[in-house]
Amino acid sequence: MALLIKAVLGAVVVVLIGVLAKTRNYYIAGLVPLFPTFALIAHYIVGAERGTDALRTTILFGIWAVIPYLIYMISLYFLSGVLRLPQALLLAVACWCVAALLLVKLWGWYHAGG
């Protein structure tokens, strides 16, 4: 049942983005994916199953996780001006992947004692 709820939430978000993209204020569609739908789910699960300390660590990591997203957005902004959209998106996702991998590696290194 929980999986069904998550799937419905995802579908609602996709539909909302599609509807907003067709409005006069189409740019608001860029705000919808930032609603913490999945963060709420993750924080509830971690907090309920692992406790407050693990929840606080997860929140702190989530704060740092904004960096790969920012790198994706900045790279897509510049790449969309020089490449076709599919290539710009693909390369921006690659930038996100590299940044996310670096974040995970640095986080693990730092929390393992450096």
MMTF fields as JSON, N, C-alpha, C and O atoms, coordinates in Angstrom:
{
  "mmtfVersion": "1.0.0",
  "mmtfProducer": "UNKNOWN",
  "numBonds": 455,
  "numAtoms": 456,
  "numGroups": 114,
  "numChains": 1,
  "numModels": 1,
  "chainsPerModel": [1],
  "groupsPerChain": [114],
  "chainIdList": ["A"],
  "bondAtomList": [4, 2, 8, 6, 12, 10, 16, 14, 20, 18, 24, 22, 28, 26, 32, 30, 36, 34, 40, 38, 44, 42, 48, 46, 52, 50, 56, 54, 60, 58, 64, 62, 68, 66, 72, 70, 76, 74, 80, 78, 84, 82, 88, 86, 92, 90, 96, 94, 100, 98, 104, 102, 108, 106, 112, 110, 116, 114, 120, 118, 124, 122, 128, 126, 132, 130, 136, 134, 140, 138, 144, 142, 148, 146, 152, 150, 156, 154, 160, 158, 164, 162, 168, 166, 172, 170, 176, 174, 180, 178, 184, 182, 188, 186, 192, 190, 196, 194, 200, 198, 204, 202, 208, 206, 212, 210, 216, 214, 220, 218, 224, 222, 228, 226, 232, 230, 236, 234, 240, 238, 244, 242, 248, 246, 252, 250, 256, 254, 260, 258, 264, 262, 268, 266, 272, 270, 276, 274, 280, 278, 284, 282, 288, 286, 292, 290, 296, 294, 300, 298, 304, 302, 308, 306, 312, 310, 316, 314, 320, 318, 324, 322, 328, 326, 332, 330, 336, 334, 340, 338, 344, 342, 348, 346, 352, 350, 356, 354, 360, 358, 364, 362, 368, 366, 372, 370, 376, 374, 380, 378, 384, 382, 388, 386, 392, 390, 396, 394, 400, 398, 404, 402, 408, 406, 412, 410, 416, 414, 420, 418, 424, 422, 428, 426, 432, 430, 436, 434, 440, 438, 444, 442, 448, 446, 452, 450],
  "bondOrderList": [1, 1, 1, 1, 1, 1, 1, 1, 1, 1, 1, 1, 1, 1, 1, 1, 1, 1, 1, 1, 1, 1, 1, 1, 1, 1, 1, 1, 1, 1, 1, 1, 1, 1, 1, 1, 1, 1, 1, 1, 1, 1, 1, 1, 1, 1, 1, 1, 1, 1, 1, 1, 1, 1, 1, 1, 1, 1, 1, 1, 1, 1, 1, 1, 1, 1, 1, 1, 1, 1, 1, 1, 1, 1, 1, 1, 1, 1, 1, 1, 1, 1, 1, 1, 1, 1, 1, 1, 1, 1, 1, 1, 1, 1, 1, 1, 1, 1, 1, 1, 1, 1, 1, 1, 1, 1, 1, 1, 1, 1, 1, 1, 1],
  "groupList": [{"groupName": "MET", "atomNameList": ["N", "CA", "C", "O"], "elementList": ["N", "C", "C", "O"], "formalChargeList": [0, 0, 0, 0], "bondAtomList": [1, 0, 2, 1, 3, 2], "bondOrderList": [1, 1, 2], "singleLetterCode": "M", "chemCompType": "L-PEPTIDE LINKING"}, {"groupName": "ALA", "atomNameList": ["N", "CA", "C", "O"], "elementList": ["N", "C", "C", "O"], "formalChargeList": [0, 0, 0, 0], "bondAtomList": [1, 0, 2, 1, 3, 2], "bondOrderList": [1, 1, 2], "singleLetterCode": "A", "chemCompType": "L-PEPTIDE LINKING"}, {"groupName": "LEU", "atomNameList": ["N", "CA", "C", "O"], "elementList": ["N", "C", "C", "O"], "formalChargeList": [0, 0, 0, 0], "bondAtomList": [1, 0, 2, 1, 3, 2], "bondOrderList": [1, 1, 2], "singleLetterCode": "L", "chemCompType": "L-PEPTIDE LINKING"}, {"groupName": "ILE", "atomNameList": ["N", "CA", "C", "O"], "elementList": ["N", "C", "C", "O"], "formalChargeList": [0, 0, 0, 0], "bondAtomList": [1, 0, 2, 1, 3, 2], "bondOrderList": [1, 1, 2], "singleLetterCode": "I", "chemCompType": "L-PEPTIDE LINKING"}, {"groupName": "LYS", "atomNameList": ["N", "CA", "C", "O"], "elementList": ["N", "C", "C", "O"], "formalChargeList": [0, 0, 0, 0], "bondAtomList": [1, 0, 2, 1, 3, 2], "bondOrderList": [1, 1, 2], "singleLetterCode": "K", "chemCompType": "L-PEPTIDE LINKING"}, {"groupName": "VAL", "atomNameList": ["N", "CA", "C", "O"], "elementList": ["N", "C", "C", "O"], "formalChargeList": [0, 0, 0, 0], "bondAtomList": [1, 0, 2, 1, 3, 2], "bondOrderList": [1, 1, 2], "singleLetterCode": "V", "chemCompType": "L-PEPTIDE LINKING"}, {"groupName": "GLY", "atomNameList": ["N", "CA", "C", "O"], "elementList": ["N", "C", "C", "O"], "formalChargeList": [0, 0, 0, 0], "bondAtomList": [1, 0, 2, 1, 3, 2], "bondOrderList": [1, 1, 2], "singleLetterCode": "G", "chemCompType": "PEPTIDE LINKING"}, {"groupName": "THR", "atomNameList": ["N", "CA", "C", "O"], "elementList": ["N", "C", "C", "O"], "formalChargeList": [0, 0, 0, 0], "bondAtomList": [1, 0, 2, 1, 3, 2], "bondOrderList": [1, 1, 2], "singleLetterCode": "T", "chemCompType": "L-PEPTIDE LINKING"}, {"groupName": "ARG", "atomNameList": ["N", "CA", "C", "O"], "elementList": ["N", "C", "C", "O"], "formalChargeList": [0, 0, 0, 0], "bondAtomList": [1, 0, 2, 1, 3, 2], "bondOrderList": [1, 1, 2], "singleLetterCode": "R", "chemCompType": "L-PEPTIDE LINKING"}, {"groupName": "ASN", "atomNameList": ["N", "CA", "C", "O"], "elementList": ["N", "C", "C", "O"], "formalChargeList": [0, 0, 0, 0], "bondAtomList": [1, 0, 2, 1, 3, 2], "bondOrderList": [1, 1, 2], "singleLetterCode": "N", "chemCompType": "L-PEPTIDE LINKING"}, {"groupName": "TYR", "atomNameList": ["N", "CA", "C", "O"], "elementList": ["N", "C", "C", "O"], "formalChargeList": [0, 0, 0, 0], "bondAtomList": [1, 0, 2, 1, 3, 2], "bondOrderList": [1, 1, 2], "singleLetterCode": "Y", "chemCompType": "L-PEPTIDE LINKING"}, {"groupName": "PRO", "atomNameList": ["N", "CA", "C", "O"], "elementList": ["N", "C", "C", "O"], "formalChargeList": [0, 0, 0, 0], "bondAtomList": [1, 0, 2, 1, 3, 2], "bondOrderList": [1, 1, 2], "singleLetterCode": "P", "chemCompType": "L-PEPTIDE LINKING"}, {"groupName": "PHE", "atomNameList": ["N", "CA", "C", "O"], "elementList": ["N", "C", "C", "O"], "formalChargeList": [0, 0, 0, 0], "bondAtomList": [1, 0, 2, 1, 3, 2], "bondOrderList": [1, 1, 2], "singleLetterCode": "F", "chemCompType": "L-PEPTIDE LINKING"}, {"groupName": "HIS", "atomNameList": ["N", "CA", "C", "O"], "elementList": ["N", "C", "C", "O"], "formalChargeList": [0, 0, 0, 0], "bondAtomList": [1, 0, 2, 1, 3, 2], "bondOrderList": [1, 1, 2], "singleLetterCode": "H", "chemCompType": "L-PEPTIDE LINKING"}, {"groupName": "GLU", "atomNameList": ["N", "CA", "C", "O"], "elementList": ["N", "C", "C", "O"], "formalChargeList": [0, 0, 0, 0], "bondAtomList": [1, 0, 2, 1, 3, 2], "bondOrderList": [1, 1, 2], "singleLetterCode": "E", "chemCompType": "L-PEPTIDE LINKING"}, {"groupName": "ASP", "atomNameList": ["N", "CA", "C", "O"], "elementList": ["N", "C", "C", "O"], "formalChargeList": [0, 0, 0, 0], "bondAtomList": [1, 0, 2, 1, 3, 2], "bondOrderList": [1, 1, 2], "singleLetterCode": "D", "chemCompType": "L-PEPTIDE LINKING"}, {"groupName": "TRP", "atomNameList": ["N", "CA", "C", "O"], "elementList": ["N", "C", "C", "O"], "formalChargeList": [0, 0, 0, 0], "bondAtomList": [1, 0, 2, 1, 3, 2], "bondOrderList": [1, 1, 2], "singleLetterCode": "W", "chemCompType": "L-PEPTIDE LINKING"}, {"groupName": "SER", "atomNameList": ["N", "CA", "C", "O"], "elementList": ["N", "C", "C", "O"], "formalChargeList": [0, 0, 0, 0], "bondAtomList": [1, 0, 2, 1, 3, 2], "bondOrderList": [1, 1, 2], "singleLetterCode": "S", "chemCompType": "L-PEPTIDE LINKING"}, {"groupName": "GLN", "atomNameList": ["N", "CA", "C", "O"], "elementList": ["N", "C", "C", "O"], "formalChargeList": [0, 0, 0, 0], "bondAtomList": [1, 0, 2, 1, 3, 2], "bondOrderList": [1, 1, 2], "singleLetterCode": "Q", "chemCompType": "L-PEPTIDE LINKING"}, {"groupName": "CYS", "atomNameList": ["N", "CA", "C", "O"], "elementList": ["N", "C", "C", "O"], "formalChargeList": [0, 0, 0, 0], "bondAtomList": [1, 0, 2, 1, 3, 2], "bondOrderList": [1, 1, 2], "singleLetterCode": "C", "chemCompType": "L-PEPTIDE LINKING"}],
  "groupTypeList": [0, 1, 2, 2, 3, 4, 1, 5, 2, 6, 1, 5, 5, 5, 5, 2, 3, 6, 5, 2, 1, 4, 7, 8, 9, 10, 10, 3, 1, 6, 2, 5, 11, 2, 12, 11, 7, 12, 1, 2, 3, 1, 13, 10, 3, 5, 6, 1, 14, 8, 6, 7, 15, 1, 2, 8, 7, 7, 3, 2, 12, 6, 3, 16, 1, 5, 3, 11, 10, 2, 3, 10, 0, 3, 17, 2, 10, 12, 2, 17, 6, 5, 2, 8, 2, 11, 18, 1, 2, 2, 2, 1, 5, 1, 19, 16, 19, 5, 1, 1, 2, 2, 2, 5, 4, 2, 16, 6, 16, 10, 13, 1, 6, 6],
  "groupIdList": [1, 2, 3, 4, 5, 6, 7, 8, 9, 10, 11, 12, 13, 14, 15, 16, 17, 18, 19, 20, 21, 22, 23, 24, 25, 26, 27, 28, 29, 30, 31, 32, 33, 34, 35, 36, 37, 38, 39, 40, 41, 42, 43, 44, 45, 46, 47, 48, 49, 50, 51, 52, 53, 54, 55, 56, 57, 58, 59, 60, 61, 62, 63, 64, 65, 66, 67, 68, 69, 70, 71, 72, 73, 74, 75, 76, 77, 78, 79, 80, 81, 82, 83, 84, 85, 86, 87, 88, 89, 90, 91, 92, 93, 94, 95, 96, 97, 98, 99, 100, 101, 102, 103, 104, 105, 106, 107, 108, 109, 110, 111, 112, 113, 114],
  "secStructList": [7, 2, 2, 2, 2, 2, 2, 2, 2, 2, 2, 2, 2, 2, 2, 2, 2, 2, 2, 2, 2, 6, 1, 6, 6, 4, 4, 4, 4, 4, 6, 4, 4, 4, 1, 7, 2, 2, 2, 2, 2, 2, 2, 2, 2, 2, 2, 2, 2, 2, 7, 2, 2, 2, 2, 2, 2, 2, 2, 2, 2, 2, 2, 2, 6, 2, 2, 2, 2, 2, 2, 2, 2, 2, 2, 2, 2, 2, 2, 6, 6, 6, 1, 7, 2, 2, 2, 2, 2, 2, 2, 2, 2, 2, 2, 2, 2, 2, 2, 2, 2, 2, 2, 2, 2, 2, 2, 2, 2, 2, 2, 6, 6, 7],
  "xCoordList": [0.813, 0.0, 0.863, 0.54, 1.963, 2.86, 3.451, 3.606, 3.78, 4.326, 3.303, 3.656, 2.055, 0.99, 0.841, 0.668, 0.908, 0.804, 1.952, 1.746, 3.165, 4.326, 4.156, 4.49, 3.638, 3.422, 2.377, 2.541, 1.324, 0.272, 0.831, 0.554, 1.611, 2.236, 3.125, 3.087, 3.914, 4.767, 3.959, 4.316, 2.86, 2.002, 1.359, 1.25, 0.936, 0.334, 1.343, 0.997, 2.575, 3.617, 3.85, 3.965, 3.921, 4.134, 2.984, 3.213, 1.761, 0.594, 0.621, 0.355, 0.937, 1.001, 2.058, 1.817, 3.207, 4.258, 3.759, 3.966, 3.104, 2.571, 1.547, 1.552, 0.668, -0.361, 0.283, -0.049, 1.191, 1.848, 2.692, 2.786, 3.3, 4.135, 3.328, 3.899, 2.027, 1.17, 0.532, -0.208, 0.807, 0.187, 1.064, 2.19, 0.52, 1.262, 2.478, 3.5, 2.377, 3.473, 4.195, 4.401, 4.575, 5.191, 6.416, 6.693, 7.154, 8.381, 8.114, 9.024, 6.877, 6.543, 6.679, 6.855, 6.597, 6.802, 8.18, 8.373, 9.138, 10.468, 10.519, 11.478, 9.494, 9.435, 8.833, 9.212, 7.912, 7.191, 8.125, 7.928, 9.14, 10.007, 10.792, 11.324, 10.859, 11.591, 10.735, 11.243, 9.425, 8.604, 9.136, 9.379, 9.321, 10.022, 9.191, 9.18, 8.503, 7.688, 8.5, 8.145, 9.583, 10.378, 11.233, 11.555, 11.598, 12.332, 11.456, 11.933, 10.175, 9.249, 9.191, 9.23, 9.099, 9.044, 10.344, 10.324, 11.48, 12.782, 12.985, 13.46, 12.629, 12.83, 11.936, 12.35, 10.721, 9.84, 10.4, 10.452, 10.815, 11.323, 12.587, 12.696, 13.545, 14.795, 14.513, 15.032, 13.694, 13.393, 12.678, 12.966, 11.742, 10.971, 11.794, 11.654, 12.653, 13.382, 14.76, 15.256, 15.394, 16.779, 16.951, 17.999, 15.941, 16.027, 16.452, 16.743, 16.476, 16.72, 18.135, 18.314, 19.131, 20.508, 20.682, 21.295, 20.141, 20.232, 19.427, 19.842, 18.285, 17.478, 18.254, 18.263, 18.9, 19.66, 20.837, 21.155, 21.48, 22.567, 22.021, 22.633, 20.869, 20.228, 19.863, 20.037, 19.361, 19.005, 20.255, 20.243, 21.315, 22.566, 23.102, 23.541, 23.064, 23.494, 22.597, 23.073, 21.301, 20.366, 20.675, 20.494, 21.142, 21.54, 22.711, 22.704, 23.697, 24.838, 24.435, 25.078, 23.381, 22.929, 22.364, 22.122, 22.155, 21.711, 22.816, 22.525, 24.06, 25.181, 25.114, 25.234, 24.928, 24.802, 23.626, 23.717, 22.525, 21.366, 21.708, 21.346, 22.4, 22.814, 23.752, 23.644, 24.656, 25.562, 24.769, 25.065, 23.769, 22.897, 22.216, 22.215, 21.639, 20.906, 21.826, 21.476, 22.978, 23.916, 24.412, 24.462, 24.779, 25.269, 24.173, 24.443, 22.942, 21.848, 21.558, 21.26, 21.642, 21.42, 22.385, 21.967, 23.654, 24.643, 24.604, 24.721, 24.442, 24.427, 23.211, 23.296, 22.085, 20.875, 21.012, 20.248, 21.969, 22.205, 23.092, 23.149, 23.79, 24.736, 24.479, 25.028, 23.662, 23.375, 21.871, 21.07, 21.504, 20.087, 19.653, 20.467, 18.358, 17.836, 18.197, 18.652, 18.015, 18.363, 19.833, 20.148, 20.724, 22.15, 22.463, 23.252, 21.837, 22.056, 21.579, 22.262, 20.41, 19.886, 20.789, 21.075, 21.235, 22.098, 23.404, 23.853, 24.006, 25.264, 25.068, 25.919, 23.973, 23.683, 23.468, 23.906, 22.802, 22.625, 23.974, 24.216, 24.85, 26.199, 26.94, 27.647, 26.778, 27.388, 26.832, 27.578, 25.509, 24.894, 25.484, 25.803, 25.631, 26.152, 27.567, 27.888, 28.408, 29.781, 29.777, 30.479, 28.987, 28.917, 28.355, 28.844, 27.335, 26.745, 27.74, 27.846, 28.462, 29.474, 30.556, 30.962, 31.017, 32.014, 31.474, 32.181, 30.233, 29.629, 29.588, 29.961, 29.136, 29.044, 30.432, 30.613, 31.407, 32.779, 33.346, 33.919, 33.186, 33.709, 32.98, 33.6, 31.69, 30.909, 31.404, 31.634, 31.564, 32.055, 33.455, 33.756, 34.309, 35.683, 35.704, 36.41, 34.926, 34.887, 34.34, 34.869, 33.281, 32.652, 33.377, 33.071, 34.337, 35.152, 36.38, 37.192, 36.501, 37.604, 38.658, 39.679, 38.406, 39.336, 40.496, 41.396],
  "yCoordList": [-1.19, 0.0, 1.264, 2.24, 1.24, 2.4, 2.686, 3.844, 1.629, 1.799, 2.443, 3.279, 2.069, 2.659, 4.15, 4.956, 4.509, 5.92, 6.72, 7.827, 6.162, 6.845, 7.016, 8.066, 5.991, 6.071, 7.132, 7.874, 7.202, 8.205, 9.61, 10.519, 9.792, 11.09, 11.5, 12.651, 10.575, 10.861, 11.256, 12.192, 10.536, 10.846, 12.216, 12.959, 12.554, 13.873, 14.977, 15.994, 14.784, 15.779, 15.959, 17.088, 14.867, 14.939, 15.675, 16.516, 15.364, 16.039, 17.532, 18.373, 17.855, 19.254, 20.012, 21.145, 19.415, 20.047, 20.284, 21.357, 19.281, 19.421, 20.526, 21.283, 20.622, 21.669, 23.043, 23.972, 23.172, 24.46, 24.897, 26.091, 23.951, 24.284, 24.933, 25.622, 24.73, 25.289, 26.614, 27.205, 27.081, 28.317, 29.52, 29.38, 30.698, 31.943, 31.988, 32.58, 31.377, 31.323, 29.971, 29.317, 29.564, 28.254, 27.988, 26.828, 29.006, 28.853, 28.249, 27.698, 28.349, 27.754, 26.225, 25.572, 25.665, 24.217, 23.802, 22.649, 24.727, 24.443, 24.398, 23.883, 24.935, 24.919, 23.617, 23.149, 23.04, 21.845, 20.679, 20.044, 20.372, 19.244, 19.472, 18.531, 20.722, 21.014, 20.881, 21.0, 20.632, 20.343, 19.063, 18.089, 19.041, 17.916, 16.636, 16.03, 16.23, 15.018, 13.812, 13.141, 13.541, 12.354, 12.57, 11.617, 13.816, 14.106, 13.818, 13.283, 14.173, 13.872, 12.371, 11.929, 11.602, 10.146, 9.622, 8.819, 10.083, 9.624, 10.013, 9.208, 11.238, 11.69, 10.934, 10.617, 10.651, 9.88, 8.479, 8.002, 7.825, 6.453, 6.421, 5.607, 7.304, 7.319, 7.66, 7.003, 8.681, 9.075, 7.997, 7.782, 7.315, 6.273, 5.01, 4.354, 4.662, 3.397, 3.526, 2.566, 4.706, 4.843, 5.856, 5.885, 6.691, 7.63, 9.032, 9.305, 9.909, 11.326, 11.609, 12.449, 10.936, 11.192, 10.875, 11.645, 9.743, 9.381, 10.355, 10.703, 10.79, 11.766, 13.065, 13.635, 13.532, 14.784, 14.651, 15.6, 13.497, 13.26, 13.273, 13.843, 12.643, 12.622, 14.035, 14.384, 14.838, 16.224, 17.011, 17.756, 16.849, 17.556, 17.154, 18.004, 15.86, 15.406, 16.002, 16.382, 16.079, 16.679, 18.134, 18.603, 18.848, 20.241, 20.302, 21.118, 19.453, 19.403, 18.886, 19.212, 18.086, 17.506, 18.559, 18.272, 19.755, 20.843, 21.199, 21.692, 20.955, 21.314, 20.596, 21.267, 19.264, 18.636, 19.169, 19.302, 19.474, 20.033, 21.401, 21.713, 22.213, 23.529, 23.403, 24.167, 22.455, 22.211, 21.786, 22.23, 20.934, 20.541, 21.769, 21.947, 22.614, 23.777, 24.755, 25.254, 25.029, 25.967, 25.413, 26.131, 24.132, 23.547, 23.511, 23.779, 23.184, 23.16, 24.558, 24.726, 25.54, 26.916, 27.284, 27.817, 27.004, 27.364, 26.421, 26.87, 25.129, 24.158, 24.32, 24.066, 24.738, 24.882, 26.003, 26.062, 26.88, 27.952, 27.544, 28.243, 26.414, 26.017, 24.619, 24.275, 23.821, 22.47, 22.294, 23.07, 21.256, 20.901, 20.375, 19.874, 20.497, 20.169, 18.764, 18.626, 17.715, 16.378, 16.256, 15.65, 16.83, 16.763, 17.603, 17.195, 18.77, 19.629, 18.928, 18.956, 18.304, 17.581, 16.424, 16.216, 15.674, 14.522, 14.955, 14.345, 16.0, 16.475, 17.085, 16.92, 17.777, 18.342, 17.232, 17.353, 16.159, 15.008, 14.369, 13.938, 14.308, 13.776, 14.65, 14.135, 15.96, 16.876, 16.607, 16.596, 16.39, 16.07, 14.777, 14.699, 13.768, 12.469, 12.594, 12.016, 13.345, 13.538, 14.269, 13.872, 15.337, 16.101, 15.253, 15.328, 14.452, 13.589, 12.529, 12.242, 11.952, 10.944, 11.563, 10.971, 12.743, 13.435, 13.733, 13.558, 14.178, 14.459, 13.214, 13.264, 12.096, 10.847, 10.396, 9.974, 10.488, 10.077, 10.969, 10.473, 12.3, 13.225, 13.066, 13.143, 12.849, 12.648, 11.392, 11.414, 10.306, 9.07, 9.219, 8.712, 9.91, 10.128, 10.963, 10.64, 12.034, 12.933, 12.222, 12.376, 11.446, 10.773, 9.502, 8.921, 9.07, 7.923, 8.393, 7.581, 9.69, 10.216, 10.937, 11.372, 11.067, 11.818, 10.988, 11.45],
  "zCoordList": [0.0, 0.0, 0.0, -0.676, 0.762, 0.813, -0.565, -0.951, -1.303, -2.655, -3.571, -4.403, -3.432, -4.238, -3.939, -4.854, -2.675, -2.282, -2.886, -3.383, -2.844, -3.425, -4.93, -5.478, -5.597, -7.046, -7.393, -8.361, -6.615, -6.843, -6.617, -7.399, -5.559, -5.311, -6.483, -6.918, -6.99, -8.139, -9.358, -10.074, -9.597, -10.743, -10.596, -11.572, -9.393, -9.148, -9.439, -10.04, -9.021, -9.269, -10.767, -11.243, -11.504, -12.956, -13.639, -14.508, -13.253, -13.837, -13.489, -14.348, -12.25, -11.839, -12.637, -13.055, -12.85, -13.656, -15.078, -15.644, -15.65, -17.008, -17.129, -18.1, -16.146, -16.161, -16.004, -16.74, -15.057, -14.828, -16.022, -16.309, -16.714, -17.866, -18.986, -19.831, -19.008, -20.052, -19.654, -20.44, -18.455, -17.989, -18.322, -18.799, -18.06, -18.256, -17.333, -17.683, -16.177, -15.203, -15.272, -14.25, -16.482, -16.742, -15.875, -15.567, -15.473, -14.694, -13.314, -12.694, -12.831, -11.532, -11.591, -10.562, -12.8, -12.951, -12.442, -12.055, -12.437, -11.911, -10.393, -9.819, -9.74, -8.28, -7.753, -6.68, -8.489, -8.034, -7.69, -6.654, -8.523, -8.157, -6.868, -6.279, -6.44, -5.216, -3.961, -2.846, -4.14, -2.97, -2.34, -3.051, -1.034, -0.408, -0.254, 0.817, -1.311, -1.259, -0.811, 0.158, -1.513, -1.212, 0.034, 0.743, 0.299, 1.529, 2.745, 3.746, 2.656, 3.749, 4.014, 5.163, 2.946, 3.081, 3.682, 4.615, 3.142, 3.634, 5.093, 5.894, 5.436, 6.812, 7.788, 8.904, 7.364, 8.235, 8.466, 9.6, 7.385, 7.504, 8.354, 9.27, 8.057, 8.825, 10.288, 11.19, 10.524, 11.896, 12.675, 13.853, 12.027, 12.709, 12.934, 13.967, 11.972, 12.066, 12.699, 13.289, 12.585, 13.051, 14.166, 14.811, 14.41, 15.521, 15.109, 13.945, 16.107, 15.882, 15.382, 14.5, 15.921, 15.476, 13.993, 13.255, 13.566, 12.151, 11.292, 10.187, 11.798, 11.072, 10.891, 9.8, 11.945, 11.86, 10.894, 10.178, 10.864, 9.905, 8.484, 7.581, 8.29, 6.972, 6.523, 5.355, 7.446, 7.124, 6.74, 5.76, 7.497, 7.193, 5.821, 5.047, 5.526, 4.203, 3.115, 2.046, 3.4, 2.445, 2.156, 1.033, 3.171, 2.968, 1.98, 1.059, 2.169, 1.256, -0.121, -1.119, -0.18, -1.453, -2.399, -3.571, -1.907, -2.776, -3.782, -4.872, -3.425, -4.298, -5.646, -6.671, -5.711, -7.029, -7.831, -9.051, -7.16, -7.866, -8.437, -9.571, -7.658, -8.124, -9.324, -10.283, -9.27, -10.401, -11.635, -12.745, -11.449, -12.566, -13.17, -14.389, -12.315, -12.803, -13.529, -14.598, -12.968, -13.6, -14.933, -15.932, -14.943, -16.197, -17.251, -18.422, -16.866, -17.834, -18.363, -19.546, -17.51, -17.944, -19.071, -20.098, -18.883, -19.897, -21.096, -22.236, -20.856, -21.954, -22.859, -24.061, -22.299, -23.116, -24.139, -25.102, -23.938, -24.897, -26.056, -27.067, -25.924, -26.977, -27.554, -28.601, -26.89, -27.359, -27.548, -27.028, -28.302, -28.379, -27.018, -26.242, -26.742, -25.415, -24.932, -23.796, -25.74, -25.214, -24.807, -23.783, -25.607, -25.265, -24.019, -23.166, -23.929, -22.761, -21.49, -20.466, -21.56, -20.39, -20.003, -18.824, -20.996, -20.727, -20.076, -19.106, -20.604, -20.045, -18.655, -17.782, -18.45, -17.125, -16.099, -14.955, -16.497, -15.599, -15.29, -14.163, -16.285, -16.049, -15.034, -14.168, -15.141, -14.165, -12.767, -11.789, -12.679, -11.39, -10.835, -9.648, -11.683, -11.234, -10.684, -9.646, -11.378, -10.909, -9.567, -8.637, -9.471, -8.226, -7.086, -5.959, -7.371, -6.341, -5.888, -4.696, -6.831, -6.485, -5.604, -4.604, -5.975, -5.155, -3.758, -2.765, -3.684, -2.389, -1.518, -0.346, -2.08, -1.312, -0.857, 0.285, -1.759, -1.405, -0.307, 0.663, -0.456, 0.554, 1.881, 2.941, 1.832, 3.056, 3.784, 4.993, 3.037, 3.635, 4.194, 5.275, 3.463, 3.922, 5.194, 6.15, 5.197, 6.356, 7.596, 8.697, 7.402, 8.537, 8.955, 9.996, 8.144, 8.536, 9.322, 9.767, 9.482, 10.272, 9.457, 9.991, 8.139, 7.307, 6.956, 6.254]
}
